[in-house]
Amino acid sequence: MQQIEEKNYASDLIASGIARNNIYEIAFAFDGKEVLVKERHVTASDDEV
């Protein structure tokens, strides 16, 4: 999630006209057979950097 925040990937989608409430950020981390998945909805403050 840190990389997603730092790179601000949602800003490109928002700039192309996609509504914030239609954007989800999803992160996957793998350690062997273990998987961690985190997701969140993009909020108004996420693209204001």
C-alpha positions in Angstrom: 0.0 0.0 0.0 2.9 2.3 0.7 4.1 2.1 -3.0 0.6 2.7 -4.2 0.4 5.8 -2.1 3.8 7.1 -3.1 3.3 6.5 -6.8 -0.3 8.0 -6.6 -1.5 5.6 -9.3 -5.1 6.7 -8.8 -4.4 10.2 -10.0 -4.0 9.0 -13.6 -7.4 7.2 -13.4 -9.1 10.2 -11.9 -7.5 12.5 -14.6 -9.0 10.2 -17.3 -12.5 10.7 -15.9 -12.9 7.7 -13.6 -14.9 8.5 -10.5 -13.0 8.1 -7.2 -15.8 5.8 -5.8 -15.1 3.4 -8.7 -11.4 3.0 -7.9 -10.0 0.4 -5.5 -6.4 0.0 -4.6 -5.3 -3.6 -4.0 -1.9 -4.8 -2.7 -0.7 -8.4 -2.7 2.4 -9.6 -0.7 3.7 -13.1 -1.0 5.9 -15.1 1.4 6.2 -18.6 0.0 2.7 -20.0 0.1 1.4 -17.3 2.4 -0.4 -14.4 0.8 -1.5 -11.1 2.4 -4.1 -9.0 0.5 -5.1 -5.5 1.4 -7.6 -3.3 -0.3 -9.1 0.2 0.1 -11.4 2.6 -1.7 -9.8 5.7 -3.1 -10.8 8.8 -1.1 -10.8 12.4 -2.1 -7.5 13.1 -0.2 -5.6 10.2 -1.9 -5.1 12.1 -5.1 -4.2 15.5 -3.6 -0.4 15.4 -3.4 
